[in-house]
Amino acid sequence: MNNVMQCLQVCRDFKVGPEKIHVLRNLDLEVSEASLVSIVGASGSGKTTLLNVLAGLDEPTSGNVVINGNNLSELKGKEKDRLRNHDMGFVFQFHHLLPEFTALENLLIPSYIGNCHSKKVTEYAEHLLDKVGLADRKYHKPTELSGGERQRVAIARALVNRPKLVLMDEPTGNLDEDNSRQVQKMIVDLNKSMKTSFIVVTHSSELAGSMDQCYRLSEGRLQII
């Protein structure tokens, strides 16, 4: 099975005055096609830093991140932007939906950014809304949706360009228990039906335990748990 992501001996250091803080230390990670990976760790352990490095939003001090065969360190700005738009999807703790747009319009934003919008993309976006149980809410604006519904729209938006990999930073962090379980089930179902790989950073032991592989980030390295 091919890897959609490889993280090879990645280090990320920060200078705080005269002191150098080693957040990531020779970190390795491989994520294969259609896999579910969770990352847990204490607050301040570097989980968000790791996601930013994997997404190409932050440069590692050393080491390499390879996404779908593309070494991020070898890509220029626009090439990296295109890779993120077409091969990766992102979901954050807060949904970041634009309030003036409907659920469907929010879903289509990545396709407009990537200049790949078409009637077929709109039909696929409607299919995604159906997959996440929101077919009857596609013309509702974010203020007309519950917190769980808004997060489901955000997850569908991350999938609209058919990425190989979706990165999630605390996707259930702002949700109650019932909505958290709905989102958890949806991630697993989407992984099985769409063969998309997910890397999920979470404080939820229940969500982490539902993944194929779970890692703990500690002292700058990943440990299988």
Sequence and secondary structure as in RCSB ss.txt:
>XXXX:A:sequence
MNNVMQCLQVCRDFKVGPEKIHVLRNLDLEVSEASLVSIVGASGSGKTTLLNVLAGLDEPTSGNVVINGNNLSEL
KGKEKDRLRNHDMGFVFQFHHLLPEFTALENLLIPSYIGNCHSKKVTEYAEHLLDKVGLADRKYHKPTELSGGER
QRVAIARALVNRPKLVLMDEPTGNLDEDNSRQVQKMIVDLNKSMKTSFIVVTHSSELAGSMDQCYRLSEGRLQII
>XXXX:A:secstr
  EEEEEEEEEEEEEETTEEEEEEEEEEEEEETT EEEEE  TTSSHHHHHHHHTTSS  SEEEEEETTEEGGG 
 HHHHHHHHHHHEEEE SS    TTS HHHHHHHHHHHTT   HHHHHHHHHHHHHTT GGGTT  GGGS HHHH
HHHHHHHHHTT  SEEEEESTTTTS HHHHHHHHHHHHHHHHHH  EEEEE S HHHHHTSSEEEEEETTEEEE 
